[in-house]
């Protein structure tokens, strides 16, 4: 399986999907809401629904500081 990132207008993305060879089984779509829509609540995890598709290793620390700080010997 190969992942692709498609950018452009809705029409451009749809045309690109049609041209992809093979079977397309899933897509993650980011939709910009209009400016009059209510803003997400502060602290709301906008990626929470994608949690089942993330990779988590047991006992790992995923905090930003831990990910970007060098460990001893690096």
mmJSON file of the N, C-alpha and C atoms, coordinates in Angstrom:
{"data_MODEL":{"atom_site":{
"group_PDB":["ATOM","ATOM","ATOM","ATOM","ATOM","ATOM","ATOM","ATOM","ATOM","ATOM","ATOM","ATOM","ATOM","ATOM","ATOM","ATOM","ATOM","ATOM","ATOM","ATOM","ATOM","ATOM","ATOM","ATOM","ATOM","ATOM","ATOM","ATOM","ATOM","ATOM","ATOM","ATOM","ATOM","ATOM","ATOM","ATOM","ATOM","ATOM","ATOM","ATOM","ATOM","ATOM","ATOM","ATOM","ATOM","ATOM","ATOM","ATOM","ATOM","ATOM","ATOM","ATOM","ATOM","ATOM","ATOM","ATOM","ATOM","ATOM","ATOM","ATOM","ATOM","ATOM","ATOM","ATOM","ATOM","ATOM","ATOM","ATOM","ATOM","ATOM","ATOM","ATOM","ATOM","ATOM","ATOM","ATOM","ATOM","ATOM","ATOM","ATOM","ATOM","ATOM","ATOM","ATOM","ATOM","ATOM","ATOM","ATOM","ATOM","ATOM","ATOM","ATOM","ATOM","ATOM","ATOM","ATOM","ATOM","ATOM","ATOM","ATOM","ATOM","ATOM","ATOM","ATOM","ATOM","ATOM","ATOM","ATOM","ATOM","ATOM","ATOM","ATOM","ATOM","ATOM","ATOM","ATOM","ATOM","ATOM","ATOM","ATOM","ATOM","ATOM","ATOM","ATOM","ATOM","ATOM","ATOM","ATOM","ATOM","ATOM","ATOM","ATOM","ATOM","ATOM","ATOM","ATOM","ATOM","ATOM","ATOM","ATOM","ATOM","ATOM","ATOM","ATOM","ATOM","ATOM","ATOM","ATOM","ATOM","ATOM","ATOM","ATOM","ATOM","ATOM","ATOM","ATOM","ATOM","ATOM","ATOM","ATOM","ATOM","ATOM","ATOM","ATOM","ATOM","ATOM","ATOM","ATOM","ATOM","ATOM","ATOM","ATOM","ATOM","ATOM","ATOM","ATOM","ATOM","ATOM","ATOM","ATOM","ATOM","ATOM","ATOM","ATOM","ATOM","ATOM","ATOM","ATOM","ATOM","ATOM","ATOM","ATOM","ATOM","ATOM","ATOM","ATOM","ATOM","ATOM","ATOM","ATOM","ATOM","ATOM","ATOM","ATOM","ATOM","ATOM","ATOM","ATOM","ATOM","ATOM","ATOM","ATOM","ATOM","ATOM","ATOM","ATOM","ATOM","ATOM","ATOM","ATOM","ATOM","ATOM"],
"id":[1,2,3,4,5,6,7,8,9,10,11,12,13,14,15,16,17,18,19,20,21,22,23,24,25,26,27,28,29,30,31,32,33,34,35,36,37,38,39,40,41,42,43,44,45,46,47,48,49,50,51,52,53,54,55,56,57,58,59,60,61,62,63,64,65,66,67,68,69,70,71,72,73,74,75,76,77,78,79,80,81,82,83,84,85,86,87,88,89,90,91,92,93,94,95,96,97,98,99,100,101,102,103,104,105,106,107,108,109,110,111,112,113,114,115,116,117,118,119,120,121,122,123,124,125,126,127,128,129,130,131,132,133,134,135,136,137,138,139,140,141,142,143,144,145,146,147,148,149,150,151,152,153,154,155,156,157,158,159,160,161,162,163,164,165,166,167,168,169,170,171,172,173,174,175,176,177,178,179,180,181,182,183,184,185,186,187,188,189,190,191,192,193,194,195,196,197,198,199,200,201,202,203,204,205,206,207,208,209,210,211,212,213,214,215,216,217,218,219,220,221,222],
"type_symbol":["N","C","C","N","C","C","N","C","C","N","C","C","N","C","C","N","C","C","N","C","C","N","C","C","N","C","C","N","C","C","N","C","C","N","C","C","N","C","C","N","C","C","N","C","C","N","C","C","N","C","C","N","C","C","N","C","C","N","C","C","N","C","C","N","C","C","N","C","C","N","C","C","N","C","C","N","C","C","N","C","C","N","C","C","N","C","C","N","C","C","N","C","C","N","C","C","N","C","C","N","C","C","N","C","C","N","C","C","N","C","C","N","C","C","N","C","C","N","C","C","N","C","C","N","C","C","N","C","C","N","C","C","N","C","C","N","C","C","N","C","C","N","C","C","N","C","C","N","C","C","N","C","C","N","C","C","N","C","C","N","C","C","N","C","C","N","C","C","N","C","C","N","C","C","N","C","C","N","C","C","N","C","C","N","C","C","N","C","C","N","C","C","N","C","C","N","C","C","N","C","C","N","C","C","N","C","C","N","C","C","N","C","C","N","C","C","N","C","C","N","C","C"],
"label_atom_id":["N","CA","C","N","CA","C","N","CA","C","N","CA","C","N","CA","C","N","CA","C","N","CA","C","N","CA","C","N","CA","C","N","CA","C","N","CA","C","N","CA","C","N","CA","C","N","CA","C","N","CA","C","N","CA","C","N","CA","C","N","CA","C","N","CA","C","N","CA","C","N","CA","C","N","CA","C","N","CA","C","N","CA","C","N","CA","C","N","CA","C","N","CA","C","N","CA","C","N","CA","C","N","CA","C","N","CA","C","N","CA","C","N","CA","C","N","CA","C","N","CA","C","N","CA","C","N","CA","C","N","CA","C","N","CA","C","N","CA","C","N","CA","C","N","CA","C","N","CA","C","N","CA","C","N","CA","C","N","CA","C","N","CA","C","N","CA","C","N","CA","C","N","CA","C","N","CA","C","N","CA","C","N","CA","C","N","CA","C","N","CA","C","N","CA","C","N","CA","C","N","CA","C","N","CA","C","N","CA","C","N","CA","C","N","CA","C","N","CA","C","N","CA","C","N","CA","C","N","CA","C","N","CA","C","N","CA","C","N","CA","C","N","CA","C","N","CA","C","N","CA","C","N","CA","C","N","CA","C"],
"label_alt_id":[null,null,null,null,null,null,null,null,null,null,null,null,null,null,null,null,null,null,null,null,null,null,null,null,null,null,null,null,null,null,null,null,null,null,null,null,null,null,null,null,null,null,null,null,null,null,null,null,null,null,null,null,null,null,null,null,null,null,null,null,null,null,null,null,null,null,null,null,null,null,null,null,null,null,null,null,null,null,null,null,null,null,null,null,null,null,null,null,null,null,null,null,null,null,null,null,null,null,null,null,null,null,null,null,null,null,null,null,null,null,null,null,null,null,null,null,null,null,null,null,null,null,null,null,null,null,null,null,null,null,null,null,null,null,null,null,null,null,null,null,null,null,null,null,null,null,null,null,null,null,null,null,null,null,null,null,null,null,null,null,null,null,null,null,null,null,null,null,null,null,null,null,null,null,null,null,null,null,null,null,null,null,null,null,null,null,null,null,null,null,null,null,null,null,null,null,null,null,null,null,null,null,null,null,null,null,null,null,null,null,null,null,null,null,null,null,null,null,null,null,null,null],
"label_comp_id":["UNK","UNK","UNK","UNK","UNK","UNK","UNK","UNK","UNK","UNK","UNK","UNK","UNK","UNK","UNK","UNK","UNK","UNK","UNK","UNK","UNK","UNK","UNK","UNK","UNK","UNK","UNK","UNK","UNK","UNK","UNK","UNK","UNK","UNK","UNK","UNK","UNK","UNK","UNK","UNK","UNK","UNK","UNK","UNK","UNK","UNK","UNK","UNK","UNK","UNK","UNK","UNK","UNK","UNK","UNK","UNK","UNK","UNK","UNK","UNK","UNK","UNK","UNK","UNK","UNK","UNK","UNK","UNK","UNK","UNK","UNK","UNK","UNK","UNK","UNK","UNK","UNK","UNK","UNK","UNK","UNK","UNK","UNK","UNK","UNK","UNK","UNK","UNK","UNK","UNK","UNK","UNK","UNK","UNK","UNK","UNK","UNK","UNK","UNK","UNK","UNK","UNK","UNK","UNK","UNK","UNK","UNK","UNK","UNK","UNK","UNK","UNK","UNK","UNK","UNK","UNK","UNK","UNK","UNK","UNK","UNK","UNK","UNK","UNK","UNK","UNK","UNK","UNK","UNK","UNK","UNK","UNK","UNK","UNK","UNK","UNK","UNK","UNK","UNK","UNK","UNK","UNK","UNK","UNK","UNK","UNK","UNK","UNK","UNK","UNK","UNK","UNK","UNK","UNK","UNK","UNK","UNK","UNK","UNK","UNK","UNK","UNK","UNK","UNK","UNK","UNK","UNK","UNK","UNK","UNK","UNK","UNK","UNK","UNK","UNK","UNK","UNK","UNK","UNK","UNK","UNK","UNK","UNK","UNK","UNK","UNK","UNK","UNK","UNK","UNK","UNK","UNK","UNK","UNK","UNK","UNK","UNK","UNK","UNK","UNK","UNK","UNK","UNK","UNK","UNK","UNK","UNK","UNK","UNK","UNK","UNK","UNK","UNK","UNK","UNK","UNK","UNK","UNK","UNK","UNK","UNK","UNK"],
"label_asym_id":["A","A","A","A","A","A","A","A","A","A","A","A","A","A","A","A","A","A","A","A","A","A","A","A","A","A","A","A","A","A","A","A","A","A","A","A","A","A","A","A","A","A","A","A","A","A","A","A","A","A","A","A","A","A","A","A","A","A","A","A","A","A","A","A","A","A","A","A","A","A","A","A","A","A","A","A","A","A","A","A","A","A","A","A","A","A","A","A","A","A","A","A","A","A","A","A","A","A","A","A","A","A","A","A","A","A","A","A","A","A","A","A","A","A","A","A","A","A","A","A","A","A","A","A","A","A","A","A","A","A","A","A","A","A","A","A","A","A","A","A","A","A","A","A","A","A","A","A","A","A","A","A","A","A","A","A","A","A","A","A","A","A","A","A","A","A","A","A","A","A","A","A","A","A","A","A","A","A","A","A","A","A","A","A","A","A","A","A","A","A","A","A","A","A","A","A","A","A","A","A","A","A","A","A","A","A","A","A","A","A","A","A","A","A","A","A","A","A","A","A","A","A"],
"label_entity_id":["1","1","1","1","1","1","1","1","1","1","1","1","1","1","1","1","1","1","1","1","1","1","1","1","1","1","1","1","1","1","1","1","1","1","1","1","1","1","1","1","1","1","1","1","1","1","1","1","1","1","1","1","1","1","1","1","1","1","1","1","1","1","1","1","1","1","1","1","1","1","1","1","1","1","1","1","1","1","1","1","1","1","1","1","1","1","1","1","1","1","1","1","1","1","1","1","1","1","1","1","1","1","1","1","1","1","1","1","1","1","1","1","1","1","1","1","1","1","1","1","1","1","1","1","1","1","1","1","1","1","1","1","1","1","1","1","1","1","1","1","1","1","1","1","1","1","1","1","1","1","1","1","1","1","1","1","1","1","1","1","1","1","1","1","1","1","1","1","1","1","1","1","1","1","1","1","1","1","1","1","1","1","1","1","1","1","1","1","1","1","1","1","1","1","1","1","1","1","1","1","1","1","1","1","1","1","1","1","1","1","1","1","1","1","1","1","1","1","1","1","1","1"],
"label_seq_id":[1,1,1,2,2,2,3,3,3,4,4,4,5,5,5,6,6,6,7,7,7,8,8,8,9,9,9,10,10,10,11,11,11,12,12,12,13,13,13,14,14,14,15,15,15,16,16,16,17,17,17,18,18,18,19,19,19,20,20,20,21,21,21,22,22,22,23,23,23,24,24,24,25,25,25,26,26,26,27,27,27,28,28,28,29,29,29,30,30,30,31,31,31,32,32,32,33,33,33,34,34,34,35,35,35,36,36,36,37,37,37,38,38,38,39,39,39,40,40,40,41,41,41,42,42,42,43,43,43,44,44,44,45,45,45,46,46,46,47,47,47,48,48,48,49,49,49,50,50,50,51,51,51,52,52,52,53,53,53,54,54,54,55,55,55,56,56,56,57,57,57,58,58,58,59,59,59,60,60,60,61,61,61,62,62,62,63,63,63,64,64,64,65,65,65,66,66,66,67,67,67,68,68,68,69,69,69,70,70,70,71,71,71,72,72,72,73,73,73,74,74,74],
"pdbx_PDB_ins_code":[null,null,null,null,null,null,null,null,null,null,null,null,null,null,null,null,null,null,null,null,null,null,null,null,null,null,null,null,null,null,null,null,null,null,null,null,null,null,null,null,null,null,null,null,null,null,null,null,null,null,null,null,null,null,null,null,null,null,null,null,null,null,null,null,null,null,null,null,null,null,null,null,null,null,null,null,null,null,null,null,null,null,null,null,null,null,null,null,null,null,null,null,null,null,null,null,null,null,null,null,null,null,null,null,null,null,null,null,null,null,null,null,null,null,null,null,null,null,null,null,null,null,null,null,null,null,null,null,null,null,null,null,null,null,null,null,null,null,null,null,null,null,null,null,null,null,null,null,null,null,null,null,null,null,null,null,null,null,null,null,null,null,null,null,null,null,null,null,null,null,null,null,null,null,null,null,null,null,null,null,null,null,null,null,null,null,null,null,null,null,null,null,null,null,null,null,null,null,null,null,null,null,null,null,null,null,null,null,null,null,null,null,null,null,null,null,null,null,null,null,null,null],
"Cartn_x":[0.845,0.0,0.897,0.512,1.274,0.386,0.923,0.174,0.522,-0.452,-0.253,-0.932,-0.344,-0.958,-1.419,-2.699,-3.263,-3.661,-3.237,-3.581,-4.219,-5.076,-5.717,-7.162,-7.911,-9.339,-10.053,-11.297,-12.089,-12.115,-12.291,-12.336,-10.99,-9.892,-8.568,-8.256,-8.615,-8.372,-9.2,-10.468,-11.342,-10.792,-10.31,-9.758,-8.498,-7.684,-6.475,-6.815,-7.814,-8.234,-8.712,-9.444,-9.947,-8.797,-7.697,-6.559,-5.632,-5.806,-4.928,-5.208,-4.13,-4.279,-4.453,-5.123,-5.335,-6.593,-6.762,-7.961,-7.679,-8.552,-8.465,-9.487,-8.98,-9.869,-10.214,-9.35,-9.598,-9.059,-9.637,-9.129,-9.364,-8.407,-8.564,-8.699,-9.77,-10.061,-10.116,-9.408,-9.448,-10.318,-11.408,-12.361,-12.279,-11.973,-11.949,-13.379,-13.737,-15.078,-15.143,-16.329,-16.482,-16.212,-15.857,-15.477,-16.628,-17.867,-18.998,-19.31,-18.642,-18.847,-18.196,-18.728,-18.194,-16.803,-15.874,-14.499,-14.467,-13.548,-13.456,-13.118,-13.62,-13.378,-11.886,-11.428,-10.024,-9.638,-8.586,-8.137,-8.779,-9.7,-10.353,-9.353,-9.293,-8.367,-9.036,-8.618,-9.262,-8.898,-7.878,-7.47,-7.933,-8.769,-9.204,-9.85,-10.637,-11.308,-10.333,-9.099,-8.104,-7.235,-7.46,-6.666,-6.53,-7.597,-7.447,-6.443,-6.093,-5.193,-3.754,-3.472,-2.126,-1.332,-0.034,0.856,1.359,1.204,1.694,2.485,3.709,4.53,4.391,4.233,4.067,5.252,4.974,6.011,6.745,6.363,7.042,6.438,7.279,6.848,6.677,5.446,5.154,5.051,5.481,5.43,6.408,6.044,6.852,8.289,8.467,9.805,10.655,10.046,10.761,11.129,10.24,10.502,11.642,11.764,12.756,14.052,14.099,15.337,16.221,17.518,18.465,18.63,18.749,19.0,20.503,20.964,22.386,22.877,23.987,24.565,24.081,23.137,22.658,23.461],
"Cartn_y":[-1.162,0.0,1.233,2.253,3.481,4.655,5.541,6.723,7.89,8.727,9.92,11.099,12.274,13.501,14.267,14.578,15.311,16.703,17.716,19.09,19.767,20.709,21.465,21.729,22.136,22.366,21.019,21.07,19.839,19.122,19.886,19.33,18.71,19.406,18.899,17.607,17.576,16.372,15.206,15.463,14.407,13.855,14.734,14.286,13.448,13.821,13.064,11.685,11.612,10.322,9.395,9.937,9.123,8.53,9.271,8.812,7.848,7.688,6.799,5.354,4.649,3.241,2.408,1.298,0.441,0.844,0.215,0.435,1.482,2.491,3.501,3.084,2.752,2.225,3.225,4.189,5.144,6.503,7.544,8.903,9.706,10.553,11.503,12.863,13.562,14.828,15.936,17.029,18.203,19.244,19.638,20.587,21.878,22.981,24.275,24.756,25.068,25.564,27.042,27.513,28.927,29.762,31.014,31.879,32.138,31.966,32.19,30.965,29.853,28.647,28.835,28.144,28.242,27.624,28.326,27.84,26.647,25.7,24.559,25.028,24.304,24.659,24.59,25.502,25.544,24.231,23.616,22.356,21.133,21.329,20.203,19.502,18.189,17.425,17.159,17.935,17.795,16.479,15.784,14.523,13.311,13.508,12.42,11.273,11.589,10.526,9.696,10.207,9.453,8.587,8.615,7.865,6.38,5.699,4.272,3.998,5.019,4.829,5.244,5.63,6.057,4.883,5.023,3.985,4.435,3.617,3.921,2.728,2.968,1.901,1.979,0.854,0.825,1.432,2.255,2.833,4.006,4.44,5.567,6.882,7.909,9.243,10.095,10.483,11.192,12.712,13.223,14.664,15.348,16.53,17.265,17.446,17.815,18.043,16.779,15.651,14.377,14.001,14.27,13.909,14.721,15.99,16.87,17.007,16.593,16.661,15.466,15.736,14.638,13.8,12.504,11.597,11.403,10.878,10.597,9.698,10.07,9.265,9.612,10.564,10.96,12.117],
"Cartn_z":[0.0,0.0,0.0,-0.738,-0.859,-0.457,0.375,0.795,-0.117,-0.416,-1.228,-0.559,-0.674,-0.196,-1.427,-1.489,-2.617,-2.143,-2.868,-2.513,-3.714,-3.445,-4.505,-4.161,-5.16,-4.952,-4.853,-4.457,-4.362,-5.717,-6.776,-8.13,-8.52,-8.233,-8.575,-7.818,-6.545,-5.742,-6.27,-6.599,-7.126,-8.437,-9.317,-10.597,-10.389,-9.413,-9.129,-8.573,-7.702,-7.142,-8.255,-9.216,-10.323,-11.131,-11.267,-12.072,-11.328,-10.023,-9.26,-9.66,-10.017,-10.367,-9.102,-9.206,-8.037,-7.281,-6.152,-5.338,-4.265,-4.17,-3.114,-2.057,-0.842,0.193,1.267,1.535,2.6,2.208,2.787,2.568,3.836,4.158,5.256,4.605,4.889,4.229,5.268,5.012,5.877,5.201,5.871,5.312,6.112,5.424,6.09,6.25,7.483,7.745,7.421,7.056,6.744,7.985,7.794,8.913,9.875,9.426,10.325,11.179,10.904,11.714,13.081,14.05,15.408,15.471,16.081,16.211,17.158,16.937,17.849,19.265,20.22,21.619,21.912,22.747,23.105,23.782,23.302,23.875,23.251,22.318,21.664,20.736,20.806,19.976,18.626,17.599,16.294,15.606,16.095,15.496,16.305,17.29,18.162,17.385,16.361,15.614,14.774,14.579,13.819,14.722,16.023,16.998,16.655,16.198,15.879,14.759,13.984,12.85,13.166,14.402,14.771,15.336,15.301,15.819,17.178,18.17,19.517,20.02,20.456,21.033,22.543,23.179,24.623,25.351,26.359,27.189,26.565,25.375,24.725,25.218,25.283,25.7,24.445,24.12,22.89,23.072,24.216,24.43,23.473,22.981,22.014,22.497,23.758,24.287,24.194,24.499,24.459,23.032,22.093,20.706,20.107,20.507,19.887,20.671,21.919,22.696,22.369,22.243,21.988,23.242,23.049,24.151,24.285,25.392,25.571,24.442,23.832,22.77,21.372,21.258,19.922,19.395],
"occupancy":[1.0,1.0,1.0,1.0,1.0,1.0,1.0,1.0,1.0,1.0,1.0,1.0,1.0,1.0,1.0,1.0,1.0,1.0,1.0,1.0,1.0,1.0,1.0,1.0,1.0,1.0,1.0,1.0,1.0,1.0,1.0,1.0,1.0,1.0,1.0,1.0,1.0,1.0,1.0,1.0,1.0,1.0,1.0,1.0,1.0,1.0,1.0,1.0,1.0,1.0,1.0,1.0,1.0,1.0,1.0,1.0,1.0,1.0,1.0,1.0,1.0,1.0,1.0,1.0,1.0,1.0,1.0,1.0,1.0,1.0,1.0,1.0,1.0,1.0,1.0,1.0,1.0,1.0,1.0,1.0,1.0,1.0,1.0,1.0,1.0,1.0,1.0,1.0,1.0,1.0,1.0,1.0,1.0,1.0,1.0,1.0,1.0,1.0,1.0,1.0,1.0,1.0,1.0,1.0,1.0,1.0,1.0,1.0,1.0,1.0,1.0,1.0,1.0,1.0,1.0,1.0,1.0,1.0,1.0,1.0,1.0,1.0,1.0,1.0,1.0,1.0,1.0,1.0,1.0,1.0,1.0,1.0,1.0,1.0,1.0,1.0,1.0,1.0,1.0,1.0,1.0,1.0,1.0,1.0,1.0,1.0,1.0,1.0,1.0,1.0,1.0,1.0,1.0,1.0,1.0,1.0,1.0,1.0,1.0,1.0,1.0,1.0,1.0,1.0,1.0,1.0,1.0,1.0,1.0,1.0,1.0,1.0,1.0,1.0,1.0,1.0,1.0,1.0,1.0,1.0,1.0,1.0,1.0,1.0,1.0,1.0,1.0,1.0,1.0,1.0,1.0,1.0,1.0,1.0,1.0,1.0,1.0,1.0,1.0,1.0,1.0,1.0,1.0,1.0,1.0,1.0,1.0,1.0,1.0,1.0,1.0,1.0,1.0,1.0,1.0,1.0,1.0,1.0,1.0,1.0,1.0,1.0],
"B_iso_or_equiv":[0.0,0.0,0.0,0.0,0.0,0.0,0.0,0.0,0.0,0.0,0.0,0.0,0.0,0.0,0.0,0.0,0.0,0.0,0.0,0.0,0.0,0.0,0.0,0.0,0.0,0.0,0.0,0.0,0.0,0.0,0.0,0.0,0.0,0.0,0.0,0.0,0.0,0.0,0.0,0.0,0.0,0.0,0.0,0.0,0.0,0.0,0.0,0.0,0.0,0.0,0.0,0.0,0.0,0.0,0.0,0.0,0.0,0.0,0.0,0.0,0.0,0.0,0.0,0.0,0.0,0.0,0.0,0.0,0.0,0.0,0.0,0.0,0.0,0.0,0.0,0.0,0.0,0.0,0.0,0.0,0.0,0.0,0.0,0.0,0.0,0.0,0.0,0.0,0.0,0.0,0.0,0.0,0.0,0.0,0.0,0.0,0.0,0.0,0.0,0.0,0.0,0.0,0.0,0.0,0.0,0.0,0.0,0.0,0.0,0.0,0.0,0.0,0.0,0.0,0.0,0.0,0.0,0.0,0.0,0.0,0.0,0.0,0.0,0.0,0.0,0.0,0.0,0.0,0.0,0.0,0.0,0.0,0.0,0.0,0.0,0.0,0.0,0.0,0.0,0.0,0.0,0.0,0.0,0.0,0.0,0.0,0.0,0.0,0.0,0.0,0.0,0.0,0.0,0.0,0.0,0.0,0.0,0.0,0.0,0.0,0.0,0.0,0.0,0.0,0.0,0.0,0.0,0.0,0.0,0.0,0.0,0.0,0.0,0.0,0.0,0.0,0.0,0.0,0.0,0.0,0.0,0.0,0.0,0.0,0.0,0.0,0.0,0.0,0.0,0.0,0.0,0.0,0.0,0.0,0.0,0.0,0.0,0.0,0.0,0.0,0.0,0.0,0.0,0.0,0.0,0.0,0.0,0.0,0.0,0.0,0.0,0.0,0.0,0.0,0.0,0.0,0.0,0.0,0.0,0.0,0.0,0.0],
"pdbx_formal_charge":[null,null,null,null,null,null,null,null,null,null,null,null,null,null,null,null,null,null,null,null,null,null,null,null,null,null,null,null,null,null,null,null,null,null,null,null,null,null,null,null,null,null,null,null,null,null,null,null,null,null,null,null,null,null,null,null,null,null,null,null,null,null,null,null,null,null,null,null,null,null,null,null,null,null,null,null,null,null,null,null,null,null,null,null,null,null,null,null,null,null,null,null,null,null,null,null,null,null,null,null,null,null,null,null,null,null,null,null,null,null,null,null,null,null,null,null,null,null,null,null,null,null,null,null,null,null,null,null,null,null,null,null,null,null,null,null,null,null,null,null,null,null,null,null,null,null,null,null,null,null,null,null,null,null,null,null,null,null,null,null,null,null,null,null,null,null,null,null,null,null,null,null,null,null,null,null,null,null,null,null,null,null,null,null,null,null,null,null,null,null,null,null,null,null,null,null,null,null,null,null,null,null,null,null,null,null,null,null,null,null,null,null,null,null,null,null,null,null,null,null,null,null],
"auth_seq_id":[1,1,1,2,2,2,3,3,3,4,4,4,5,5,5,6,6,6,7,7,7,8,8,8,9,9,9,10,10,10,11,11,11,12,12,12,13,13,13,14,14,14,15,15,15,16,16,16,17,17,17,18,18,18,19,19,19,20,20,20,21,21,21,22,22,22,23,23,23,24,24,24,25,25,25,26,26,26,27,27,27,28,28,28,29,29,29,30,30,30,31,31,31,32,32,32,33,33,33,34,34,34,35,35,35,36,36,36,37,37,37,38,38,38,39,39,39,40,40,40,41,41,41,42,42,42,43,43,43,44,44,44,45,45,45,46,46,46,47,47,47,48,48,48,49,49,49,50,50,50,51,51,51,52,52,52,53,53,53,54,54,54,55,55,55,56,56,56,57,57,57,58,58,58,59,59,59,60,60,60,61,61,61,62,62,62,63,63,63,64,64,64,65,65,65,66,66,66,67,67,67,68,68,68,69,69,69,70,70,70,71,71,71,72,72,72,73,73,73,74,74,74],
"auth_comp_id":["UNK","UNK","UNK","UNK","UNK","UNK","UNK","UNK","UNK","UNK","UNK","UNK","UNK","UNK","UNK","UNK","UNK","UNK","UNK","UNK","UNK","UNK","UNK","UNK","UNK","UNK","UNK","UNK","UNK","UNK","UNK","UNK","UNK","UNK","UNK","UNK","UNK","UNK","UNK","UNK","UNK","UNK","UNK","UNK","UNK","UNK","UNK","UNK","UNK","UNK","UNK","UNK","UNK","UNK","UNK","UNK","UNK","UNK","UNK","UNK","UNK","UNK","UNK","UNK","UNK","UNK","UNK","UNK","UNK","UNK","UNK","UNK","UNK","UNK","UNK","UNK","UNK","UNK","UNK","UNK","UNK","UNK","UNK","UNK","UNK","UNK","UNK","UNK","UNK","UNK","UNK","UNK","UNK","UNK","UNK","UNK","UNK","UNK","UNK","UNK","UNK","UNK","UNK","UNK","UNK","UNK","UNK","UNK","UNK","UNK","UNK","UNK","UNK","UNK","UNK","UNK","UNK","UNK","UNK","UNK","UNK","UNK","UNK","UNK","UNK","UNK","UNK","UNK","UNK","UNK","UNK","UNK","UNK","UNK","UNK","UNK","UNK","UNK","UNK","UNK","UNK","UNK","UNK","UNK","UNK","UNK","UNK","UNK","UNK","UNK","UNK","UNK","UNK","UNK","UNK","UNK","UNK","UNK","UNK","UNK","UNK","UNK","UNK","UNK","UNK","UNK","UNK","UNK","UNK","UNK","UNK","UNK","UNK","UNK","UNK","UNK","UNK","UNK","UNK","UNK","UNK","UNK","UNK","UNK","UNK","UNK","UNK","UNK","UNK","UNK","UNK","UNK","UNK","UNK","UNK","UNK","UNK","UNK","UNK","UNK","UNK","UNK","UNK","UNK","UNK","UNK","UNK","UNK","UNK","UNK","UNK","UNK","UNK","UNK","UNK","UNK","UNK","UNK","UNK","UNK","UNK","UNK"],
"auth_asym_id":["A","A","A","A","A","A","A","A","A","A","A","A","A","A","A","A","A","A","A","A","A","A","A","A","A","A","A","A","A","A","A","A","A","A","A","A","A","A","A","A","A","A","A","A","A","A","A","A","A","A","A","A","A","A","A","A","A","A","A","A","A","A","A","A","A","A","A","A","A","A","A","A","A","A","A","A","A","A","A","A","A","A","A","A","A","A","A","A","A","A","A","A","A","A","A","A","A","A","A","A","A","A","A","A","A","A","A","A","A","A","A","A","A","A","A","A","A","A","A","A","A","A","A","A","A","A","A","A","A","A","A","A","A","A","A","A","A","A","A","A","A","A","A","A","A","A","A","A","A","A","A","A","A","A","A","A","A","A","A","A","A","A","A","A","A","A","A","A","A","A","A","A","A","A","A","A","A","A","A","A","A","A","A","A","A","A","A","A","A","A","A","A","A","A","A","A","A","A","A","A","A","A","A","A","A","A","A","A","A","A","A","A","A","A","A","A","A","A","A","A","A","A"],
"auth_atom_id":["N","CA","C","N","CA","C","N","CA","C","N","CA","C","N","CA","C","N","CA","C","N","CA","C","N","CA","C","N","CA","C","N","CA","C","N","CA","C","N","CA","C","N","CA","C","N","CA","C","N","CA","C","N","CA","C","N","CA","C","N","CA","C","N","CA","C","N","CA","C","N","CA","C","N","CA","C","N","CA","C","N","CA","C","N","CA","C","N","CA","C","N","CA","C","N","CA","C","N","CA","C","N","CA","C","N","CA","C","N","CA","C","N","CA","C","N","CA","C","N","CA","C","N","CA","C","N","CA","C","N","CA","C","N","CA","C","N","CA","C","N","CA","C","N","CA","C","N","CA","C","N","CA","C","N","CA","C","N","CA","C","N","CA","C","N","CA","C","N","CA","C","N","CA","C","N","CA","C","N","CA","C","N","CA","C","N","CA","C","N","CA","C","N","CA","C","N","CA","C","N","CA","C","N","CA","C","N","CA","C","N","CA","C","N","CA","C","N","CA","C","N","CA","C","N","CA","C","N","CA","C","N","CA","C","N","CA","C","N","CA","C","N","CA","C","N","CA","C","N","CA","C","N","CA","C","N","CA","C"],
"pdbx_PDB_model_num":[1,1,1,1,1,1,1,1,1,1,1,1,1,1,1,1,1,1,1,1,1,1,1,1,1,1,1,1,1,1,1,1,1,1,1,1,1,1,1,1,1,1,1,1,1,1,1,1,1,1,1,1,1,1,1,1,1,1,1,1,1,1,1,1,1,1,1,1,1,1,1,1,1,1,1,1,1,1,1,1,1,1,1,1,1,1,1,1,1,1,1,1,1,1,1,1,1,1,1,1,1,1,1,1,1,1,1,1,1,1,1,1,1,1,1,1,1,1,1,1,1,1,1,1,1,1,1,1,1,1,1,1,1,1,1,1,1,1,1,1,1,1,1,1,1,1,1,1,1,1,1,1,1,1,1,1,1,1,1,1,1,1,1,1,1,1,1,1,1,1,1,1,1,1,1,1,1,1,1,1,1,1,1,1,1,1,1,1,1,1,1,1,1,1,1,1,1,1,1,1,1,1,1,1,1,1,1,1,1,1,1,1,1,1,1,1,1,1,1,1,1,1]
}}}
